[in-house]
Each structure stands twice: as C-alpha cells, then as structure tokens.
Amino acid sequence: MPQLNPTPWLAIFVFSWFVFLTIVPPKVMAHRFPNEPTLLSAEKPVTEPWTWPWY
C-alpha cells in the first residue's frame, strides 16, 4: 500500500506547514481595512422613553 509510505507525505506535510507559518501570516497581518473604526465618546446619549400607543 503506497499510502502508508510516509516518505513523500511527511515532506509535503512539513513543507505545507512551513509555508503556512512563514509566508501566510505576514500577508494576513499586513491587511488593512479601508475604513478604520473611530472612537466613540465616553458620554452616553440622552434617550427619551418610548411612549407606547396601546398602553
């Protein structure tokens, strides 16, 4: 059974993890959103109670 021969599959496994851990993370971390979120003010807005028409 050639599927159980670990020689080529181990090399493919190690190389793929090497790619995932060295090349992919810097590309993902370099991604920037076009609209950065703005900070909201600390004071809470004044809300009015809602008058229910059936109550």
Backbone as JSON Lines, residues from 0, in Angstrom:
{"i":0,"aa":"M","n":[0.84,-1.18,0.0],"ca":[0.0,0.0,0.0],"c":[0.89,1.25,0.0]}
{"i":1,"aa":"P","n":[0.9,2.0,-1.07],"ca":[1.77,3.18,-1.12],"c":[1.28,4.33,-0.25]}
{"i":2,"aa":"Q","n":[0.01,4.31,0.17],"ca":[-0.49,5.41,1.01],"c":[0.18,5.41,2.36]}
{"i":3,"aa":"L","n":[0.65,4.26,2.81],"ca":[1.26,4.17,4.13],"c":[2.74,4.49,4.13]}
{"i":4,"aa":"N","n":[3.31,4.76,2.96],"ca":[4.71,5.13,2.89],"c":[4.83,6.59,3.31]}
{"i":5,"aa":"P","n":[5.43,6.89,4.46],"ca":[5.43,8.26,4.97],"c":[6.45,9.17,4.31]}
{"i":6,"aa":"T","n":[7.31,8.65,3.47],"ca":[8.4,9.47,2.94],"c":[7.89,10.68,2.14]}
{"i":7,"aa":"P","n":[7.08,10.54,1.1],"ca":[6.68,11.76,0.38],"c":[5.65,12.58,1.15]}
{"i":8,"aa":"W","n":[4.77,11.93,1.9],"ca":[3.69,12.66,2.57],"c":[4.2,13.46,3.75]}
{"i":9,"aa":"L","n":[5.21,12.96,4.43],"ca":[5.78,13.73,5.54],"c":[6.45,14.99,5.02]}
{"i":10,"aa":"A","n":[7.17,14.89,3.92],"ca":[7.82,16.07,3.34],"c":[6.78,17.08,2.88]}
{"i":11,"aa":"I","n":[5.7,16.62,2.26],"ca":[4.64,17.53,1.82],"c":[3.99,18.19,3.03]}
{"i":12,"aa":"F","n":[3.74,17.44,4.08],"ca":[3.13,17.97,5.3],"c":[4.01,19.04,5.94]}
{"i":13,"aa":"V","n":[5.29,18.75,6.08],"ca":[6.22,19.7,6.71],"c":[6.36,20.94,5.84]}
{"i":14,"aa":"F","n":[6.48,20.78,4.55],"ca":[6.62,21.94,3.67],"c":[5.37,22.8,3.68]}
{"i":15,"aa":"S","n":[4.19,22.18,3.68],"ca":[2.96,22.97,3.69],"c":[2.83,23.76,4.99]}
{"i":16,"aa":"W","n":[3.19,23.16,6.13],"ca":[3.15,23.91,7.39],"c":[4.21,24.99,7.43]}
{"i":17,"aa":"F","n":[5.35,24.75,6.79],"ca":[6.36,25.79,6.69],"c":[5.82,26.98,5.92]}
{"i":18,"aa":"V","n":[5.11,26.72,4.84],"ca":[4.51,27.8,4.06],"c":[3.46,28.53,4.88]}
{"i":19,"aa":"F","n":[2.59,27.77,5.55],"ca":[1.53,28.4,6.34],"c":[2.08,29.25,7.47]}
{"i":20,"aa":"L","n":[3.16,28.82,8.08],"ca":[3.67,29.53,9.26],"c":[4.67,30.63,8.94]}
{"i":21,"aa":"T","n":[5.2,30.68,7.73],"ca":[6.19,31.72,7.41],"c":[5.71,32.71,6.37]}
{"i":22,"aa":"I","n":[4.95,32.28,5.39],"ca":[4.56,33.17,4.3],"c":[3.18,33.77,4.52]}
{"i":23,"aa":"V","n":[2.24,32.98,4.96],"ca":[0.86,33.44,5.06],"c":[0.64,34.46,6.2]}
{"i":24,"aa":"P","n":[1.15,34.26,7.44],"ca":[0.84,35.23,8.5],"c":[1.26,36.68,8.21]}
{"i":25,"aa":"P","n":[2.44,36.96,7.66],"ca":[2.73,38.37,7.35],"c":[1.78,38.96,6.33]}
{"i":26,"aa":"K","n":[1.34,38.16,5.37],"ca":[0.4,38.68,4.38],"c":[-0.95,38.99,5.02]}
{"i":27,"aa":"V","n":[-1.37,38.15,5.94],"ca":[-2.65,38.38,6.61],"c":[-2.55,39.57,7.56]}
{"i":28,"aa":"M","n":[-1.45,39.66,8.29],"ca":[-1.3,40.76,9.25],"c":[-1.09,42.11,8.56]}
{"i":29,"aa":"A","n":[-0.65,42.12,7.31],"ca":[-0.45,43.37,6.58],"c":[-1.75,43.92,6.02]}
{"i":30,"aa":"H","n":[-2.82,43.14,6.1],"ca":[-4.12,43.58,5.57],"c":[-4.66,44.72,6.42]}
{"i":31,"aa":"R","n":[-5.13,45.75,5.77],"ca":[-5.72,46.91,6.45],"c":[-7.13,47.12,5.93]}
{"i":32,"aa":"F","n":[-8.01,47.49,6.81],"ca":[-9.36,47.81,6.4],"c":[-9.38,49.23,5.83]}
{"i":33,"aa":"P","n":[-10.17,49.5,4.81],"ca":[-10.19,50.84,4.23],"c":[-10.78,51.89,5.18]}
{"i":34,"aa":"N","n":[-11.68,51.49,6.03],"ca":[-12.3,52.44,6.96],"c":[-11.96,52.0,8.38]}
{"i":35,"aa":"E","n":[-11.0,52.66,8.97],"ca":[-10.65,52.34,10.35],"c":[-11.78,52.82,11.27]}
{"i":36,"aa":"P","n":[-12.11,52.06,12.31],"ca":[-13.18,52.49,13.21],"c":[-12.75,53.71,14.02]}
{"i":37,"aa":"T","n":[-13.69,54.59,14.27],"ca":[-13.41,55.77,15.08],"c":[-13.85,55.51,16.51]}
{"i":38,"aa":"L","n":[-13.19,56.16,17.44],"ca":[-13.54,56.01,18.84],"c":[-14.82,56.79,19.15]}
{"i":39,"aa":"L","n":[-15.69,56.19,19.92],"ca":[-16.91,56.86,20.33],"c":[-16.66,57.65,21.6]}
{"i":40,"aa":"S","n":[-17.47,58.67,21.82],"ca":[-17.29,59.47,23.03],"c":[-17.73,58.65,24.25]}
{"i":41,"aa":"A","n":[-17.2,59.04,25.4],"ca":[-17.46,58.29,26.62],"c":[-18.84,58.6,27.2]}
{"i":42,"aa":"E","n":[-19.41,59.75,26.87],"ca":[-20.71,60.09,27.46],"c":[-21.84,59.37,26.72]}
{"i":43,"aa":"K","n":[-22.81,58.93,27.5],"ca":[-23.93,58.2,26.92],"c":[-24.94,59.19,26.33]}
{"i":44,"aa":"P","n":[-25.56,58.83,25.23],"ca":[-26.55,59.73,24.65],"c":[-27.82,59.77,25.52]}
{"i":45,"aa":"V","n":[-28.46,60.9,25.5],"ca":[-29.7,61.06,26.26],"c":[-30.81,60.41,25.44]}
{"i":46,"aa":"T","n":[-31.51,59.49,26.05],"ca":[-32.58,58.81,25.34],"c":[-33.92,59.18,25.95]}
{"i":47,"aa":"E","n":[-34.89,59.26,25.12],"ca":[-36.25,59.56,25.57],"c":[-37.01,58.25,25.71]}
{"i":48,"aa":"P","n":[-37.9,58.14,26.72],"ca":[-38.7,56.91,26.81],"c":[-39.68,56.84,25.64]}
{"i":49,"aa":"W","n":[-39.91,55.66,25.21],"ca":[-40.79,55.46,24.08],"c":[-42.22,55.33,24.6]}
{"i":50,"aa":"T","n":[-43.09,56.18,24.12],"ca":[-44.49,56.12,24.55],"c":[-45.22,55.11,23.68]}
{"i":51,"aa":"W","n":[-45.68,54.06,24.32],"ca":[-46.37,53.01,23.58],"c":[-47.79,53.47,23.3]}
{"i":52,"aa":"P","n":[-48.25,53.39,22.07],"ca":[-49.58,53.92,21.76],"c":[-50.71,53.07,22.34]}
{"i":53,"aa":"W","n":[-50.48,51.83,22.66],"ca":[-51.57,50.99,23.17],"c":[-51.52,50.8,24.68]}
{"i":54,"aa":"Y","n":[-50.65,51.51,25.34],"ca":[-50.55,51.34,26.78],"c":[-50.92,52.6,27.49]}
